[in-house]
Amino acid sequence: MEQQNNFVNFIINQKKYTRTVSPIQRKYVEYKNIKEWLVPYITSFKEIDINLLVKNMKEIIKKEELLRCTLSKNNSNSVMMNIYEYKEDIPIPVYTLDETESLDDMILNLSLDLKSREIINNILYNIAFIKKDKKIYFVGIFNHIIFDGGYNFKDNLLHGPTRTKKAINYYISYVNNLDGSNYQNFFKYSDIKEKIYKEYKVTNNKSLSFTYSTNKLLKQRYLSIEEFWYLVIYNSLFRFFPKYHDIPLCLLVGGRTFDGVIYARDFGDYHDEIMLVKNKSSTNDDKLEEFRFYKKNPYKNAKEYAEFLKNERVPLSSIENMEPIVLVINGKSKDGDEQIEYKKLLPRDKKHFLSIKVLCHPSFINFDVSFLFTDELLDNIENLKLIIYEEAEKLIRKISANDKLYI
């Protein structure tokens, strides 16, 4: 990892300016396990000059100030973000792996290296190019405080950075208008997560995948793709966990959604996690109303979710034995990034009770559904696959038979 260490040492240059962290970023500073909040990113290239990719990566670092930042604390103990000048001779790590060396292990090592550093006075990410099997991989492991998975590395590495002034102004306006006055609510959730991590020692999470195919969704436009799968998964979870009356679900809508809405496309954390806790008696309309409301302001929703736990309206047994189930809904294209596929490498440390990922193919007919789960669910996980299929079919029949209610 010597090249990676050189990268860390060379990235810091003369300080350009210092500002306080944004309200969203500060939330991650105040979590006890901030080193665990890592966002993995990986994309691959064929028949491309590695020198071009390295050159464009340097241009990205030059353009994106959050790739030249560290955190520090001032005399009043407030957390500050230091932005540094670009350094022309920065070395970009390039590794070559032979057929016996594991790409997964290299990615994991980059993650562990980042977690081994101090958060204060150190850069908050690791990146590297990896050559293996006639392909070039770009791998990034980012702390959640600076990156939420929305930056289009694929295009920017091929063609150079293209971020527009309009986009960054929108982001600055967004974070400046957030209420960042009270972060105490997040401590409750952080404590619960820490307890769950201690109870569930998962060294190797299991995974399972299947494909659900239908052309019936193309005939209706009331539900977006993400709304359809949100309802299917929530209804499936109540059947899969019959003893729970309330189930917390963290919905991640990655990057570009299917109804034309663009989430974060630049560095900086929009926090597009929509955390919802539904009761078993909630109707589909109840679920949809809340989903659509909180999608407009997911950060507010995260704060309210923490308040929800603080007031203990969820039975204590549910809180202590089930971390929020993660549902990722994203698109899949032939030349698309592989970041969703590789996210399953890093939750070895996060230890989610259950993660479900739904990837939609460009045809809008085929959906790849994958699970990442702990040993506790091993004996019953095939049943979840059948339940999801049945709930998807049930929802399609309901929409088809009741069209007038969905106009």
C-alpha positions in Angstrom: 0.0 0.0 0.0 3.0 2.3 -0.3 1.5 4.1 -3.3 -1.6 4.8 -1.3 0.4 6.2 1.5 2.2 8.5 -0.9 -1.1 9.6 -2.2 -2.3 10.5 1.3 0.9 12.5 2.0 0.9 14.4 -1.3 -2.7 15.5 -1.4 -2.3 18.1 1.3 -0.9 21.4 0.2 -1.1 25.0 1.3 -4.4 25.8 3.0 -6.8 27.7 0.7 -9.6 28.5 3.2 -11.5 27.1 6.2 -15.3 26.9 6.8 -17.6 25.2 9.2 -19.0 21.8 8.1 -22.5 21.8 6.6 -25.5 20.7 8.8 -25.6 17.3 7.0 -21.9 16.8 7.2 -21.9 17.7 10.9 -24.3 14.9 11.6 -21.7 12.3 10.6 -19.0 14.0 12.7 -21.2 13.5 15.8 -21.9 9.8 15.2 -19.6 7.8 17.4 -18.7 5.4 14.6 -17.9 7.9 11.9 -15.1 5.7 10.6 -17.7 3.1 9.6 -19.6 5.6 7.4 -18.0 4.6 4.2 -19.4 4.9 0.7 -17.8 2.4 -1.8 -17.6 3.2 -5.5 -16.2 1.1 -8.3 -16.4 1.3 -12.1 -14.5 -0.6 -14.8 -13.0 0.3 -18.2 -11.9 -1.8 -21.2 -9.4 -0.8 -23.9 -8.6 2.5 -22.4 -5.3 4.2 -21.7 -4.5 4.2 -18.0 -2.6 7.5 -18.4 -5.8 9.2 -19.6 -7.7 8.0 -16.6 -4.9 9.2 -14.2 -4.8 12.6 -15.9 -8.5 13.1 -15.6 -8.5 11.9 -12.0 -6.0 14.7 -11.3 -8.3 17.2 -13.0 -11.2 15.9 -10.8 -9.2 16.5 -7.7 -8.2 19.9 -8.9 -11.9 20.8 -9.6 -13.6 19.2 -6.6 -12.6 21.0 -3.4 -14.0 18.3 -1.1 -11.3 16.0 -2.5 -8.8 18.4 -1.0 -10.3 18.8 2.4 -9.6 17.8 6.0 -11.4 18.3 9.3 -10.1 20.2 12.3 -11.4 21.7 15.5 -11.0 25.3 16.6 -10.7 26.7 20.1 -14.5 26.5 20.7 -14.3 22.8 19.7 -16.4 23.4 16.6 -15.6 21.2 13.6 -14.1 23.0 10.7 -13.4 21.9 7.1 -10.1 22.9 5.6 -9.8 23.2 1.8 -6.3 23.0 0.4 -4.7 24.2 -2.9 -4.3 21.7 -5.7 -0.9 20.1 -5.9 0.3 19.4 -9.5 2.6 16.5 -8.7 0.1 14.4 -6.8 0.7 10.6 -7.4 -2.4 8.5 -8.2 -2.1 4.9 -7.0 -2.1 2.3 -9.7 -2.0 -1.4 -8.8 -1.6 -4.5 -11.0 -3.1 -7.7 -9.7 -2.3 -11.2 -11.1 -4.8 -14.0 -11.4 -4.2 -15.2 -7.9 -4.8 -11.8 -6.2 -8.2 -10.8 -5.2 -9.9 -7.6 -6.3 -12.3 -7.8 -3.4 -9.4 -8.0 -0.9 -7.8 -4.9 -2.4 -11.0 -3.0 -2.1 -11.4 -4.1 1.5 -7.8 -3.1 2.3 -8.5 0.4 1.0 -11.5 0.6 3.3 -9.5 -0.7 6.3 -6.8 1.8 5.6 -9.3 4.7 5.6 -10.8 3.5 8.9 -7.4 3.2 10.5 -6.7 6.9 10.1 -7.7 9.7 12.4 -10.7 11.7 11.2 -9.2 15.0 12.2 -6.4 16.4 10.0 -6.5 13.6 7.4 -8.2 13.3 4.0 -11.5 11.5 4.1 -11.2 9.0 1.2 -9.1 6.5 -0.6 -8.9 6.0 -4.4 -6.9 3.8 -6.7 -6.8 2.3 -10.2 -6.5 -1.5 -10.3 -5.5 -3.4 -13.4 -6.7 -7.0 -13.5 -7.9 -9.5 -16.2 -7.4 -7.0 -19.0 -9.7 -4.5 -17.3 -9.0 -1.3 -15.4 -11.0 -0.7 -12.2 -11.4 2.7 -10.5 -12.1 2.2 -6.8 -13.0 4.8 -4.3 -13.8 4.5 -0.6 -15.2 7.7 0.7 -16.3 8.9 4.1 -20.0 9.7 4.0 -19.3 13.2 5.2 -18.0 14.2 1.7 -19.6 11.8 -0.7 -23.0 10.2 -1.1 -22.6 8.2 -4.2 -23.9 10.6 -6.8 -20.8 11.8 -8.6 -20.5 10.4 -12.2 -16.9 9.1 -12.1 -17.4 7.0 -15.2 -18.0 10.0 -17.5 -15.6 12.3 -15.7 -12.8 9.9 -15.9 -13.3 9.4 -19.6 -13.9 13.0 -20.6 -12.7 15.2 -17.8 -14.7 16.8 -15.0 -18.0 18.5 -16.1 -19.6 19.8 -13.0 -21.6 23.0 -13.7 -21.8 26.1 -11.6 -25.6 25.7 -11.4 -25.2 22.3 -9.8 -22.9 23.4 -7.0 -24.9 26.6 -6.3 -28.0 24.4 -5.9 -26.1 22.2 -3.4 -24.8 25.2 -1.4 -28.3 26.6 -1.2 -29.7 23.3 -0.2 -27.4 22.7 2.8 -27.4 26.3 3.9 -31.2 26.2 4.3 -31.2 23.2 6.5 -31.9 23.4 10.2 -28.7 22.2 11.9 -29.5 23.4 15.4 -30.1 20.1 17.2 -28.0 17.0 16.6 -28.7 15.3 19.9 -31.4 13.1 18.5 -28.8 11.2 16.5 -27.0 9.9 19.6 -29.9 7.6 20.4 -29.7 5.9 17.0 -25.9 5.7 17.1 -26.1 4.0 20.5 -28.6 1.4 19.2 -26.4 0.7 16.1 -23.4 0.2 18.3 -25.3 -2.3 20.5 -26.5 -4.2 17.4 -22.9 -4.4 16.1 -21.8 -6.1 19.3 -24.7 -8.6 19.4 -24.3 -9.6 15.7 -20.7 -10.5 15.0 -20.9 -11.1 11.3 -17.6 -12.0 9.6 -19.1 -13.0 6.2 -22.5 -11.9 5.2 -24.4 -14.3 3.0 -26.0 -13.2 -0.3 -28.8 -14.4 -2.6 -30.1 -13.1 -5.9 -33.0 -13.7 -8.3 -34.6 -12.1 -11.2 -38.2 -10.9 -11.3 -39.7 -10.4 -14.8 -42.9 -8.7 -15.9 -44.1 -6.4 -18.7 -47.2 -5.4 -16.8 -45.6 -2.5 -15.1 -45.2 -0.8 -18.5 -49.0 -0.5 -18.7 -49.5 1.7 -15.7 -47.9 5.1 -14.8 -49.4 5.8 -11.3 -46.5 4.2 -9.5 -42.9 5.0 -10.3 -40.5 2.0 -10.3 -39.1 2.9 -6.9 -42.6 3.4 -5.4 -43.7 0.0 -6.7 -40.7 -1.8 -5.2 -41.0 0.2 -2.0 -44.5 -1.1 -1.5 -43.6 -4.7 -2.5 -40.6 -4.8 -0.1 -42.5 -3.3 2.9 -45.4 -5.7 2.4 -43.0 -8.6 2.1 -41.1 -7.7 5.3 -44.3 -7.8 7.4 -44.9 -11.4 6.1 -41.3 -12.4 6.6 -41.1 -10.9 10.2 -44.6 -11.6 11.5 -43.7 -10.9 15.1 -42.8 -7.2 14.3 -45.6 -4.7 14.3 -43.3 -1.9 13.2 -40.4 -2.3 10.8 -37.8 0.4 10.2 -36.7 0.6 6.6 -33.9 2.8 5.1 -34.6 3.5 1.4 -31.7 4.5 -0.8 -32.7 5.9 -4.2 -29.3 5.9 -5.9 -28.3 8.7 -8.3 -30.8 9.0 -11.2 -34.3 7.9 -10.5 -36.8 6.6 -13.0 -39.3 9.5 -12.8 -36.9 12.1 -14.0 -35.7 13.4 -10.6 -32.0 13.9 -10.3 -30.5 13.4 -6.9 -27.0 14.5 -5.9 -24.7 14.6 -8.9 -21.8 16.3 -7.2 -19.6 15.8 -4.2 -21.3 16.7 -0.9 -23.9 14.7 1.0 -27.5 15.4 0.1 -28.4 12.5 2.4 -30.8 10.7 0.1 -31.6 8.1 2.6 -35.4 8.0 3.3 -35.9 6.3 6.7 -39.4 5.2 7.3 -41.0 3.1 10.1 -44.4 1.7 9.2 -46.9 -0.2 11.2 -48.3 -3.5 10.0 -51.8 -2.0 9.7 -50.7 0.8 7.4 -52.4 0.7 4.0 -50.5 1.1 0.7 -51.9 4.6 0.3 -50.6 5.5 3.8 -47.1 4.2 2.9 -47.1 6.0 -0.5 -48.3 9.3 1.1 -45.4 9.3 3.6 -42.9 8.1 1.0 -43.7 10.9 -1.4 -43.7 13.5 1.3 -40.3 12.6 2.8 -38.7 12.1 -0.6 -38.9 15.9 -0.9 -36.9 16.4 2.3 -35.0 13.2 3.3 -32.8 15.0 5.8 -35.8 16.2 7.8 -37.0 12.7 7.7 -33.8 11.4 9.2 -34.0 13.7 12.1 -37.6 12.8 12.7 -36.7 9.1 12.5 -34.1 9.6 15.3 -36.8 11.4 17.3 -39.1 8.5 16.7 -36.6 6.1 18.3 -35.9 8.6 21.1 -39.6 8.5 22.1 -39.5 4.7 21.9 -42.8 4.4 20.0 -41.3 1.3 18.5 -41.3 -1.7 20.9 -37.9 -2.0 22.6 -37.4 -5.5 21.3 -37.8 -4.3 17.7 -35.3 -1.6 18.1 -32.6 -3.7 19.8 -33.0 -6.7 17.5 -33.5 -5.1 14.1 -31.3 -2.4 12.6 -33.2 -0.6 9.8 -33.5 -2.8 6.8 -31.8 -1.2 3.8 -33.6 -1.1 0.4 -31.5 0.2 -2.5 -33.4 0.9 -5.8 -31.3 1.7 -8.8 -31.1 1.3 -12.5 -28.8 -1.1 -14.4 -27.4 -0.6 -17.8 -24.9 -2.5 -19.9 -22.2 0.1 -19.5 -23.2 1.4 -16.1 -21.2 1.7 -12.9 -20.7 -1.4 -10.8 -21.0 0.4 -7.4 -24.2 -1.2 -6.4 -22.9 -4.7 -7.2 -19.8 -4.1 -5.0 -21.6 -2.5 -2.0 -22.0 -5.9 -0.6 -18.2 -6.1 0.1 -18.2 -3.3 2.7 -21.2 -4.2 4.9 -19.0 -6.8 6.5 -18.3 -3.9 8.9 -21.7 -2.3 8.9 -23.5 -5.6 9.8 -26.9 -4.8 8.4 -29.6 -7.2 9.6 -30.9 -7.4 6.0 -30.1 -5.4 2.9 -32.3 -5.7 -0.3 -31.2 -4.3 -3.6 -33.4 -4.0 -6.6 -31.8 -3.2 -9.9 -34.0 -2.2 -12.9 -32.8 -3.1 -16.4 -33.3 -0.5 -19.2 -36.1 -2.6 -20.5 -38.2 -1.9 -17.4 -39.2 -5.6 -17.6 -36.4 -7.4 -15.7 -35.5 -6.6 -12.1 -32.5 -8.2 -10.3 -33.3 -8.6 -6.6 -30.5 -9.4 -4.2 -30.3 -10.0 -0.5 -27.4 -9.5 1.9 -28.2 -11.1 5.2 -26.8 -12.4 8.5 -26.6 -16.0 9.7 -29.8 -15.6 11.7 -31.9 -15.5 8.5 -30.1 -18.3 6.6 -32.8 -21.0 7.2 -35.6 -18.8 6.0 -34.2 -16.6 3.3 -35.5 -18.6 0.3 -39.0 -18.0 1.7 -38.4 -14.2 1.4 -37.7 -14.7 -2.3 -41.1 -16.4 -2.8 -42.9 -13.8 -0.6 -41.4 -10.9 -2.7 -42.5 -12.6 -5.9 -46.1 -13.1 -4.6 -46.3 -9.5 -3.3 -45.2 -8.1 -6.6 -47.8 -10.1 -8.5 -50.5 -9.1 -5.9 -49.7 -5.4 -6.3 -49.8 -5.6 -10.1 -53.2 -7.4 -10.0 -54.5 -4.7 -7.6 -53.3 -1.9 -9.9 -54.8 -3.6 -13.0 -58.1 -4.3 -11.3 -58.5 -0.9 -9.6 -57.1 1.5 -12.2 -59.5 4.3 -11.3 -58.2 4.5 -7.8 -54.7 5.2 -9.1 -55.4 8.1 -11.4 
